[in-house]
């Protein structure tokens, strides 16, 4: 990781652990043409908790971050690709959509303990 090219890991970790009711944006200070905007929308039963990991493939290689929040959650990142591994923590349902680079990946889960893994490149 090049110093100064990403938010500090501590700042990023704090950003990802906050409930995302507004758009969260994490982007490198210097972009290259391989990166594009990736949007993650997690909707479903309001207040349904989720946790997991978010792996961003960006200018500085792979960055793995913990992910926690409640539905609805909308996040945006600048990266070449992303892998989201999510576990539903409560009853209810979640719809997970990842959009980026002209691609879209969608999944719907229901019930506590349900797991999903989505990737966009």
N, C-alpha and C positions, 0 to 999 in steps of 0.2 A: 504494500500500500504506500503510495507516494504521500509524504506529509502535506497536509493542507488540501488534498484533492477531494476528500469526503468530509462530512461532518465528523467530529470525533465520535468514537464508538460509544462513549458515555452519552453524548447528546443524542445520537441516533437511537440508542436503547431506550432512553427516556421518551423520545418521540413515538416509538413503536408501542410502548406500554400504555400510553395515554389513550382514552377512548377517542375514537376517530369519528366525531360527528361532523367535522369540517374536513376539507381536503388537506391531507398531510403531503408535503412535497419534500423529497430528498433527492438532490441532484448534485453531481460533481461540479466543482468550480469551472473546470475546463471540460467541455463535451467534445466527443469526436463523432464522426458521421455514422459510426456503428450503433450508437445509442439512439433510443427513441423513447417516447413517453409511454409508460405502462400504468394503466389504471386498474385498481383492484376494488371491486364493489362487493360488499358482504351485506346482504339484506335478509329479510325473513321475519320471524317473530321478534318484535322489538324487545331489546334487553337481553336476548339470548347471548350468553357468554361463549367465547371461543379462545383457544390458545393454539400455539404451534410454532413453526419456524418459517422464515422468509429468506430465501436465498436469491440475492441479486447478482447477476452477471453483468458487470459494468467495466468501465475503463481500467480499473485496477484489479481485475479478476473477480473471483467469487467472494461475496460478503454474506455471512450467515447471521441472522438476527432473530431474537425471540419475538414472538408476536402474541399479543393479548388484546382483547377488546370485547365490545358488545355490538350487536346488530342494532341499527344500521351503521356501517363503517365504510368510508370512502377514502382511498389512499392513492397517491400518485408518485411515481418514481421515474428517474431517467436511468435506463439500463438497456443492455442488449437483450436480456431475457430475465425471467423470474421463475422460481419454483416456490409454490406455497403449499405447505403441509399443515393442515388444520384439523383440530379435534374440537367437536362441539361439547361444551361443558354443562349445558342445561337441556331440559326438555324443550320442545319447540322445533322449528325448522330453520335452516339457513340456505340461502342461495348464494353461491360464490361465482363471480364473473371476473375474469382477467382479460383485459383488452390491451393490445400493443402490436405495433408494426403491421397492422392490417389483419391480425389474427385475433381470435376470441376463443377462450376456453371457459366452459360453464359446468357447474355441478350443483346438485341439490342434495342436502342431507337432512335427516330428521331423527331426533332422539339423542339423549345424552350418550356420549362416548363415540358417536359417529365420526368417522375419519374420511378425509378427502385429500388428494394430492393433485395439483394442477400445475402445468408448466407451459410457458410461452417463450418462444425464441424468435 
